Amino acid sequence: PTAVVRGERLCLRTMLLRRLYSGGVPPRLRILRSHTHDPLFNLATEEWIFRSMTPDCHLLFLWRNHNTVVIGRNQNPWKECHVQQMEKDGVVLARRRSGGGAVFQDLGNTCFTFMSPIDSYSKASNSEILLRAVRALGVQDAQSKGRNDLVVGERKFSGSAFKITRDRAFHHGTLMLQVDMSKLPKYLNPNKAKLQSKGVSSVQARVVNLTELVPSLTHDNLSEEIMKQFQEFYGGKVSAIEDLDHSVLTADPVLRSYYDELADWKWRFGETPVFTHNLETRFDWGIMDIFVDTRKGRIESATVYSDSLFPEFIDQTREALIGATYDIPGMRSSMQLLREKHSQDPEMLARIDQLEEWIVTHI
């Protein structure tokens, strides 16, 4: 085998894949392409593909998201992300159903999804399709490295994740075309212990945008080349590319249900594990030291320590926080409860204004 040249190995692999199908007929292929940058739609489409489509073919789905942070199923958005800055800048928070860490995506990412029948799935085949595409567009030194990554030299331009069930295999990831690296520290809050354990000091030192290597690369020409290589690799041809946008939601109630579920605040924020947050500051009227225990995105209990001369106000603050959603609207609603109790006291209303702006700045 070591004497077989690379091109011959690929031809042999293609022949073997075809033989998995009766009569040597090439496998059926499907290509889906999203025309919306809505991350909730695109993630819902992935769920739709994985959970609802019959795995009787090789399927390719191409898409990309507008400014988005995608977190894993069991992650805490308030620890992983700068939620307030995201809300200010209109960056969407999405929670995927699978595990893993938080990632930032923008229109500089081309996202791909492969699904195959379990008996003909090959991660190496999917990677080879992607490598053929980027090489055809001028990135000649692109290689596969390790289990998940595509690289040029030591710099990564693609990462992947995988899911396998009884009858299907799922492989998805991103290709970095022109990601705005300056936004990563603006919206992500990486765990310092994780960075230290990996011994890394700079994301930019470990990754590369493909447009640094081939400036003419775009999402459109890369997508076209991936679709071409996908069909050539399997020796088949799709009858038509299936173009998707929000109109599909009204036509397919199953996809709509996935979309509504992923868009729900309870899923994106309310699935957060139990955590405790401590906020402390000094106002001219006293120290406020607040501890809140949050479960499923709501404050379950609160303790407030203070040297303020208004003990009743401190108790009212604690009571107002309990049950509030742990986000800016929830904090503002709890402070409004306080205002209603002190509507005739201008000095106390001024203190509540100060307290509110501090809290919403620090949650």
Stockholm file with secondary structure:
# STOCKHOLM 1.0

chainA/1-363         PTAVVRGERLCLRTMLLRRLYSGGVPPRLRILRSHTHDPLFNLATEEWIFRSMTPDCHLLFLWRNHNTVVIGRNQNPWKECHVQQMEKDGVVLARRRSGGGAVFQDLGNTCFTFMSPIDSYSKASNSEILLRAVRALGVQDAQSKGRNDLVVGERKFSGSAFKITRDRAFHHGTLMLQVDMSKLPKYLNPNKAKLQSKGVSSVQARVVNLTELVPSLTHDNLSEEIMKQFQEFYGGKVSAIEDLDHSVLTADPVLRSYYDELADWKWRFGETPVFTHNLETRFDWGIMDIFVDTRKGRIESATVYSDSLFPEFIDQTREALIGATYDIPGMRSSMQLLREKHSQDPEMLARIDQLEEWIVTHI
#=GR chainA/1-363 SS CTTSCHHHHHHHHHHHHHHTSGGGCCCCEEEEEECCCCHHHHHHHHHHHHHHSCCSSEEEEEECCSSEEEECTTCCHHHHBCHHHHHHHTCEEEECSSCCCCEEECTTEEEEEEEEEGGGCCHHHHHHHHHHHHHHTTCTTEEEETTTEEEETTEEEEEEEEEECSSEEEEEEEEESSCCGGGHHHHBCCCHHHHHHHTCCCSTTTBCCHHHHCTTCCHHHHHHHHHHHHHHHHTCCCSSCEEECTHHHHHCHHHHHHHHHHHSHHHHTTTCCCEEEEEEEEETTEEEEEEEEEETTEEEEEEEEECCSCHHHHHHHHHHHTTCBSSHHHHHHHHHHHHHHTTTCHHHHHHHHHHHHHHHHHC
#=GC SS_cons         CTTSCHHHHHHHHHHHHHHTSGGGCCCCEEEEEECCCCHHHHHHHHHHHHHHSCCSSEEEEEECCSSEEEECTTCCHHHHBCHHHHHHHTCEEEECSSCCCCEEECTTEEEEEEEEEGGGCCHHHHHHHHHHHHHHTTCTTEEEETTTEEEETTEEEEEEEEEECSSEEEEEEEEESSCCGGGHHHHBCCCHHHHHHHTCCCSTTTBCCHHHHCTTCCHHHHHHHHHHHHHHHHTCCCSSCEEECTHHHHHCHHHHHHHHHHHSHHHHTTTCCCEEEEEEEEETTEEEEEEEEEETTEEEEEEEEECCSCHHHHHHHHHHHTTCBSSHHHHHHHHHHHHHHTTTCHHHHHHHHHHHHHHHHHC
//
